[in-house]
């Protein structure tokens, strides 16, 4: 992929992600629930209103990002995670196959918040996911693809 083709790919991915985000907010209220629980080993993200589960999403973890350090680490490279989570998340290596860019093959990269969103958007486009959710963990954010989303119950 040439630099020009890559720039177009990023633009398209960001535009698609914005449309998907709007649809997920309108259809499922994502971003408005009182809390959520993420289960990386079960590939699930559940949104709650008070203690009642409202929406459940099957997820594919992409990467964790520490904004203060401008550092992104791919879930497939994070040895603190169970092997099953790392293996499941290795599907995002498809970005390297599609683009040929080394940033998609390096275990961790220098990355600001805008670039983290672009990476998540490209993964979403490449793997045809329904959207992306950014999960806050203290000073770190985890980006996960929403593979399928449905109302609970």
Secondary structure, DSSP 8 states (H G I E B T S, - for coil): --HHHHHHHHHHHHHHHHHHHHHHHHHH-TT-SSEEEEEGGGTEEEEEETTEEEEEEEEEEEEEEEGGGTEEEEGGG-TTS-HHHHHHHGGGGHHHHHH--GGGTSSEEE--HHHHHHHHHHHHHHTT-SEEEEEEETTEEEEEEEEEEEE--
